[in-house]
């Protein structure tokens, strides 16, 4: 058993003042600067560190002519103490007006975050002021456990291994381009002469041409891992994106982009997902209920996507 574990086991008599003095001195490598930060005397800091060293039976610092240097034992103890104080501080910060705020971390595919979710977050904050929502963007490749996410919003068919998935909304795809590019598209056949911007899902454009009743041309346009980057390229007039119009309403309403053809294809939906092994907290339940209600209010006909949850 090392000295850090020995200290942790004696939790009833943790020398908190000594640990705080040690942590400050370790950051500054100077007792005087640590004392200024803690609003105590230099002697008090030195005394507290000496008490901790006596308690552990090892030296934590080497006293140098100018300042301090951590011993191997001191270097081992620093991250443990610093992380502990950080976690205490973070937990205390969650209390407001004598009540605990619950942290909720949600991973969101970038297109959905920018095109739909962000403009509604003020309503969530107003409805649930005690939930500290943290949004983490991704490009639809997400590791719920590895990234410490409570929930993730992703695009697909709802079947992800070990995951409970609830549909949020449909997201059919259609060509999007600038008005100038659209002006030269006299029928869908004209797309063969244009730069067709592609996602990493190689079957999307062929499926769209099939739905339009046209043989797909050879595809040579650049490939993007996010619809945001693809549509930004289209908005610059550098090609035609195949993307969900519902996620780019700002560009369509301001006519920075247009949807030149009515043909749309279904390749997936947006889903709210969580690990099946993850206990569902009140904050998770609140967010799930809120986003379902918001999606019903913003979807044509009130539909939010496929009719039932899926466990993959």
ZIQUI-V807719 format. One record per pair of residues at least 24 apart in sequence whose C-alpha atoms are under 8 Angstrom apart, sorted by the first residue. I is the first residue (numbers start at 1). J is the second residue. If there is no record, write none. Layout:
# ZIQUI-V807719
[[I | J] [I | J]]
This chain:
# ZIQUI-V807719
[[3 | 56] [4 | 76] [4 | 77] [7 | 56] [15 | 52] [17 | 48] [18 | 45] [18 | 48] [18 | 49] [18 | 51] [18 | 52] [19 | 48] [19 | 49] [19 | 52] [19 | 81] [21 | 45] [21 | 48] [21 | 49] [22 | 48] [22 | 49] [23 | 78] [23 | 81] [23 | 82] [26 | 70] [26 | 78] [29 | 67] [29 | 68] [29 | 69] [29 | 70] [30 | 67] [30 | 68] [31 | 67] [100 | 130] [101 | 130] [101 | 131] [101 | 132] [102 | 130] [102 | 131] [102 | 132] [102 | 283] [103 | 131] [103 | 132] [103 | 133] [103 | 134] [103 | 283] [104 | 131] [104 | 132] [104 | 133] [104 | 134] [104 | 150] [104 | 283] [104 | 284] [105 | 133] [105 | 134] [105 | 135] [105 | 136] [105 | 148] [105 | 149] [105 | 150] [105 | 151] [106 | 133] [106 | 134] [106 | 135] [106 | 136] [106 | 149] [106 | 150] [106 | 151] [106 | 152] [106 | 153] [107 | 135] [107 | 136] [107 | 137] [107 | 138] [107 | 142] [107 | 149] [107 | 151] [107 | 152] [107 | 153] [108 | 135] [108 | 136] [108 | 137] [108 | 138] [108 | 140] [108 | 152] [108 | 153] [108 | 154] [109 | 137] [109 | 138] [109 | 139] [109 | 140] [109 | 153] [109 | 154] [109 | 155] [110 | 137] [110 | 138] [110 | 139] [110 | 140] [110 | 226] [110 | 228] [111 | 226] [111 | 227] [111 | 228] [111 | 247] [112 | 247] [112 | 270] [113 | 137] [114 | 247] [115 | 246] [115 | 247] [115 | 248] [115 | 249] [116 | 247] [124 | 287] [124 | 290] [131 | 283] [139 | 225] [139 | 226] [144 | 274] [144 | 275] [145 | 275] [150 | 274] [150 | 278] [150 | 284] [151 | 272] [151 | 273] [151 | 274] [151 | 275] [151 | 284] [152 | 272] [152 | 273] [152 | 274] [153 | 270] [153 | 271] [153 | 272] [153 | 273] [154 | 270] [154 | 271] [154 | 272] [154 | 273] [155 | 268] [155 | 269] [155 | 270] [155 | 271] [156 | 267] [156 | 268] [156 | 269] [156 | 270] [156 | 271] [157 | 267] [157 | 268] [157 | 269] [158 | 269] [158 | 271] [158 | 310] [158 | 311] [158 | 312] [159 | 310] [159 | 311] [159 | 312] [160 | 311] [160 | 312] [161 | 311] [161 | 312] [162 | 275] [162 | 276] [162 | 277] [162 | 311] [162 | 312] [163 | 273] [163 | 274] [163 | 275] [163 | 276] [163 | 311] [163 | 312] [164 | 273] [164 | 274] [164 | 275] [164 | 276] [164 | 309] [164 | 310] [164 | 311] [164 | 312] [165 | 271] [165 | 272] [165 | 273] [165 | 274] [165 | 309] [165 | 310] [165 | 311] [165 | 312] [166 | 271] [166 | 272] [166 | 273] [166 | 308] [166 | 309] [166 | 310] [167 | 269] [167 | 270] [167 | 271] [167 | 272] [167 | 304] [167 | 305] [167 | 306] [167 | 307] [167 | 308] [167 | 309] [168 | 269] [168 | 270] [168 | 271] [168 | 272] [168 | 291] [168 | 292] [168 | 295] [168 | 304] [168 | 305] [169 | 269] [169 | 270] [169 | 271] [169 | 295] [169 | 299] [169 | 303] [169 | 304] [169 | 305] [169 | 306] [170 | 266] [170 | 268] [170 | 269] [170 | 270] [170 | 303] [170 | 304] [170 | 305] [170 | 306] [171 | 244] [171 | 245] [171 | 246] [171 | 266] [171 | 267] [171 | 268] [171 | 269] [171 | 270] [172 | 243] [172 | 244] [172 | 245] [172 | 264] [172 | 265] [172 | 266] [172 | 267] [172 | 268] [172 | 269] [173 | 242] [173 | 243] [173 | 244] [173 | 245] [173 | 264] [173 | 265] [173 | 266] [173 | 267] [174 | 208] [174 | 242] [174 | 243] [174 | 244] [174 | 245] [174 | 259] [174 | 261] [174 | 262] [174 | 263] [174 | 264] [174 | 265] [175 | 240] [175 | 241] [175 | 242] [175 | 243] [175 | 259] [175 | 260] [175 | 261] [176 | 231] [176 | 234] [176 | 240] [176 | 241] [176 | 242] [176 | 243] [176 | 245] [176 | 257] [176 | 258] [176 | 259] [176 | 260] [177 | 234] [177 | 235] [177 | 237] [177 | 239] [177 | 240] [177 | 241] [177 | 257] [177 | 258] [177 | 259] [177 | 260] [178 | 234] [178 | 235] [178 | 236] [178 | 237] [178 | 255] [178 | 256] [178 | 257] [178 | 258] [179 | 255] [179 | 256] [179 | 257] [179 | 258] [180 | 237] [181 | 237] [181 | 239] [182 | 258] [182 | 260] [185 | 260] [188 | 212] [188 | 214] [188 | 261] [189 | 214] [192 | 216] [192 | 217] [192 | 218] [194 | 239] [194 | 240] [195 | 220] [195 | 221] [195 | 238] [195 | 239] [195 | 240] [196 | 220] [196 | 221] [196 | 222] [196 | 239] [196 | 240] [196 | 241] [196 | 242] [197 | 221] [197 | 222] [197 | 223] [197 | 224] [197 | 230] [197 | 234] [197 | 239] [197 | 240] [197 | 241] [197 | 242] [198 | 222] [198 | 223] [198 | 224] [198 | 230] [198 | 241] [198 | 242] [199 | 223] [199 | 224] [199 | 225] [199 | 226] [199 | 227] [199 | 230] [200 | 224] [200 | 225] [204 | 242] [204 | 267] [205 | 242] [207 | 265] [208 | 263] [208 | 264] [208 | 265] [211 | 263] [211 | 264] [211 | 265] [212 | 263] [269 | 305] [269 | 306] [270 | 305] [276 | 311]]
